[in-house]
């Protein structure tokens, strides 16, 4: 009897091991099948499409695009004041802003060409359009300069970008100049154009302080249609340029359109 019980126990153990082995094998096969099915579903699915955020509705949808704030101030207020001040009888005699040119020379670009790439990117952020790389017109042996080398960048703004830049420059950038006491009044060229120099590009809010590799300056030229410096000075002064000696600079004020309109 003892021998029969031992044989039965051994047989039961073998049967249990067989069921365990079969269960593991079945589970492994089932898991492989599930993985294969998920991969097949991914391959059969369509690729994800990019979402175009520009086509979403916003608060200003359907409304006309507002013109530059400073241009509206010029048309509503400045033109009448200039005509009264100088006695212009023809409306075409009233001076206006023609263009703004930003020029930045990078002499170190002769030895380090990558510096010019950084300057071009910063000018693009400040002006809102792509600058033009300027090349040397002739070779200078003392400076190690060759004809055709890129040594600077410039950008010319007209239209809405010009008015928007002037607005940001007067209201935001000038107050951020270190030890600012006003812009000089002796920088007119005799033909109604005004040029000033900026020592640091950090005054513009578009420039991130942590991303600046090197501080550099730039020249900004305001080209007007005025034939005399006095007319150009009056125009820029009425547009809000804080010239030296002004106790209370002119602050452009534009009437906001009503909600019903």
C-alpha positions as CSV (number, residue, x, y, z in Angstrom):
1,X,0.0,0.0,0.0
2,X,2.8,2.3,0.8
3,X,4.4,1.8,-2.5
4,X,1.1,2.6,-4.3
5,X,0.7,5.9,-2.3
6,X,4.3,7.0,-3.2
7,X,3.7,6.3,-6.9
8,X,0.5,8.3,-6.8
9,X,2.2,11.2,-5.1
10,X,5.0,11.2,-7.7
11,X,2.5,11.1,-10.5
12,X,0.5,14.0,-9.1
13,X,3.7,16.1,-8.7
14,X,4.6,15.4,-12.3
15,X,1.1,16.4,-13.4
16,X,1.3,19.6,-11.5
17,X,4.6,20.5,-13.0
18,X,3.2,19.8,-16.4
19,X,0.3,22.1,-15.8
20,X,2.6,24.9,-14.6
21,X,4.8,24.5,-17.6
22,X,1.8,24.6,-19.9
23,X,0.4,27.7,-18.1
24,X,3.7,29.6,-18.5
25,X,4.1,28.7,-22.1
26,X,0.5,29.7,-22.8
27,X,0.9,33.0,-21.0
28,X,4.1,33.8,-22.9
29,X,2.5,33.1,-26.2
30,X,-0.5,35.1,-25.3
31,X,1.7,38.1,-24.3
32,X,3.6,37.9,-27.5
33,X,0.3,37.9,-29.4
34,X,-0.8,41.0,-27.5
35,X,2.4,42.8,-28.3
36,X,2.2,41.8,-31.9
37,X,-1.4,43.0,-32.1
38,X,-0.5,46.5,-30.6
39,X,2.4,46.9,-33.1
40,X,0.1,46.0,-35.9
41,X,-2.5,48.5,-34.8
42,X,0.2,51.3,-34.7
43,X,1.3,50.4,-38.2
44,X,-2.3,50.3,-39.5
45,X,-3.2,53.7,-37.8
46,X,-2.8,56.9,-39.7
47,X,0.0,59.4,-38.9
48,X,-0.7,62.2,-36.5
49,X,-1.5,65.5,-38.2
50,X,-0.1,68.8,-37.1
51,X,-2.5,71.3,-35.6
52,X,-2.6,74.7,-37.2
53,X,-3.1,77.2,-34.4
54,X,-3.3,80.1,-36.8
55,X,-6.8,79.1,-37.9
56,X,-8.3,79.2,-34.4
57,X,-10.7,82.0,-33.5
58,X,-9.5,84.8,-31.3
59,X,-10.9,87.9,-29.7
60,X,-10.1,90.1,-32.7
61,X,-11.4,87.8,-35.3
62,X,-13.5,89.6,-37.9
63,X,-12.3,93.1,-36.8
64,X,-10.1,95.3,-39.1
65,X,-6.4,95.4,-38.4
66,X,-5.6,98.5,-36.4
67,X,-2.9,100.8,-37.8
68,X,0.3,101.8,-36.0
69,X,-0.5,104.0,-33.0
70,X,2.2,106.6,-33.7
71,X,1.0,106.9,-37.4
72,X,-2.5,107.6,-36.2
73,X,-1.1,110.3,-33.9
74,X,0.8,111.8,-36.7
75,X,-2.2,112.0,-39.1
76,X,-4.6,113.3,-36.4
77,X,-2.4,115.8,-34.5
78,X,1.2,116.3,-35.7
79,X,0.4,117.3,-39.3
80,X,-1.9,120.2,-38.2
81,X,0.6,121.4,-35.6
82,X,3.5,121.5,-38.2
83,X,1.4,123.3,-40.8
84,X,0.4,125.9,-38.2
85,X,4.0,126.3,-36.8
86,X,5.8,126.8,-40.2
87,X,2.9,128.1,-42.2
88,X,2.7,125.4,-44.8
89,X,0.0,126.0,-47.4
90,X,0.5,122.9,-49.4
91,X,-0.1,119.6,-47.5
92,X,2.8,118.0,-49.5
93,X,5.1,120.4,-47.8
94,X,4.5,118.9,-44.3
95,X,7.4,116.7,-43.5
96,X,6.9,113.0,-42.6
97,X,9.0,110.0,-41.7
98,X,10.4,108.2,-44.8
99,X,12.4,105.3,-43.4
100,X,14.5,104.1,-40.4
101,X,17.9,102.5,-41.0
102,X,19.7,100.4,-38.4
103,X,23.4,99.8,-39.1
104,X,25.8,97.7,-37.0
105,X,29.5,97.2,-37.9
106,X,31.2,94.1,-36.6
107,X,35.0,94.6,-37.1
108,X,35.8,91.4,-35.1
109,X,33.9,89.4,-37.7
110,X,37.1,89.3,-39.7
111,X,38.6,86.8,-37.3
112,X,35.4,85.5,-35.7
113,X,32.7,85.1,-38.5
114,X,30.2,83.6,-36.0
115,X,29.8,86.9,-34.2
116,X,28.1,88.3,-37.3
117,X,25.5,85.6,-37.2
118,X,24.6,86.6,-33.6
119,X,24.3,90.2,-34.6
120,X,22.1,89.4,-37.5
121,X,19.7,87.4,-35.3
122,X,19.5,90.2,-32.8
123,X,18.8,92.8,-35.5
124,X,16.1,90.6,-36.8
125,X,14.5,90.4,-33.4
126,X,14.7,94.2,-32.9
127,X,13.4,95.2,-36.3
128,X,11.0,92.3,-37.2
129,X,12.6,91.7,-40.6
130,X,15.7,90.0,-42.0
131,X,18.9,92.2,-42.1
132,X,21.3,92.5,-45.0
133,X,24.9,91.5,-44.5
134,X,27.3,94.2,-45.6
135,X,30.6,93.5,-47.3
136,X,33.9,95.4,-47.4
137,X,34.3,97.5,-50.5
138,X,38.1,97.4,-50.5
139,X,40.9,95.6,-48.9
140,X,42.8,97.1,-45.9
141,X,46.1,95.3,-45.1
142,X,46.6,97.0,-41.7
143,X,43.2,95.6,-40.5
144,X,43.6,92.2,-42.2
145,X,40.5,93.1,-44.3
146,X,39.8,91.7,-47.7
147,X,37.4,93.0,-50.3
148,X,34.1,91.2,-50.2
149,X,34.4,90.1,-46.5
150,X,31.2,90.4,-44.4
151,X,31.9,93.0,-41.7
152,X,28.4,94.2,-40.7
153,X,24.7,94.2,-41.1
154,X,22.0,96.7,-41.7
155,X,18.2,96.7,-41.9
156,X,15.8,99.3,-43.5
157,X,12.3,99.7,-42.2
158,X,9.4,101.3,-43.9
159,X,5.6,101.5,-43.5
160,X,4.0,99.9,-40.4
161,X,7.2,98.3,-39.1
162,X,8.9,101.8,-39.2
163,X,6.1,103.4,-37.1
164,X,6.0,100.5,-34.7
165,X,9.8,100.5,-34.2
166,X,9.8,104.3,-33.5
167,X,6.9,103.8,-31.0
168,X,8.9,101.1,-29.1
169,X,12.1,103.1,-29.3
170,X,10.5,106.2,-27.8
171,X,8.3,104.7,-25.1
172,X,10.3,101.6,-24.0
173,X,13.9,101.6,-25.2
174,X,15.0,105.2,-24.5
175,X,14.0,105.1,-20.8
176,X,16.2,102.0,-20.4
177,X,19.4,103.7,-21.5
178,X,21.9,104.0,-18.7
179,X,22.2,107.5,-17.3
180,X,19.8,108.8,-19.9
181,X,19.5,112.6,-20.0
182,X,18.0,113.1,-23.4
183,X,19.0,112.7,-27.1
184,X,21.5,115.2,-28.6
185,X,20.2,117.9,-30.9
186,X,23.4,118.3,-33.0
187,X,23.2,115.0,-34.9
188,X,21.2,116.4,-37.9
189,X,23.0,116.2,-41.3
190,X,21.6,119.4,-42.7
191,X,19.1,117.6,-45.0
192,X,16.5,116.7,-42.5
193,X,17.9,113.4,-41.4
194,X,18.8,112.5,-37.8
195,X,21.3,109.8,-36.7
196,X,22.1,108.6,-33.2
197,X,24.4,105.9,-31.7
198,X,23.4,103.2,-29.3
199,X,26.1,101.7,-27.1
200,X,24.2,98.6,-25.9
201,X,21.6,96.5,-27.6
202,X,20.3,95.5,-24.2
203,X,17.9,98.6,-24.1
204,X,15.5,96.8,-26.5
205,X,13.1,94.4,-24.7
206,X,13.2,91.9,-27.5
207,X,16.8,91.0,-26.4
208,X,17.1,88.3,-23.7
209,X,19.8,89.3,-21.2
210,X,20.8,85.6,-20.6
211,X,21.3,84.9,-24.3
212,X,23.6,87.8,-25.0
213,X,27.2,86.7,-25.8
214,X,28.7,90.1,-26.5
215,X,27.5,93.7,-26.0
216,X,27.7,95.8,-29.2
217,X,26.2,99.1,-30.4
218,X,24.5,100.3,-33.5
219,X,23.6,103.4,-35.4
220,X,20.0,104.4,-36.0
221,X,19.1,106.9,-38.8
222,X,15.7,108.5,-39.1
223,X,15.2,109.7,-42.7
224,X,12.5,112.3,-43.2
225,X,11.1,114.3,-46.1
226,X,12.0,117.6,-44.5
227,X,14.4,119.9,-46.4
228,X,15.6,121.8,-43.2
229,X,16.9,120.5,-39.9
230,X,14.4,122.7,-38.0
231,X,11.5,121.0,-39.8
232,X,12.9,117.6,-39.0
233,X,13.5,118.5,-35.4
234,X,10.0,119.7,-35.0
235,X,8.6,116.5,-36.6
236,X,10.6,114.2,-34.3
237,X,9.8,116.3,-31.3
238,X,6.1,116.0,-31.9
239,X,6.4,112.3,-32.4
240,X,7.8,112.0,-28.9
241,X,11.6,111.9,-29.3
242,X,13.0,112.9,-25.9
243,X,15.6,115.5,-26.9
244,X,18.1,117.0,-24.4
245,X,16.8,120.1,-22.7
246,X,13.1,119.2,-22.9
247,X,11.6,119.5,-19.4
248,X,8.3,117.8,-20.6
249,X,8.7,115.7,-23.7
250,X,5.7,115.3,-25.9
251,X,3.7,112.2,-25.2
252,X,1.7,110.9,-28.1
253,X,-1.9,110.3,-27.2
254,X,-4.3,108.5,-29.6
255,X,-8.0,108.2,-29.2
256,X,-9.0,104.6,-28.9
257,X,-11.9,103.4,-31.1
258,X,-15.2,102.7,-29.4
259,X,-16.4,99.2,-28.9
260,X,-19.5,99.9,-31.0
261,X,-17.4,101.0,-34.0
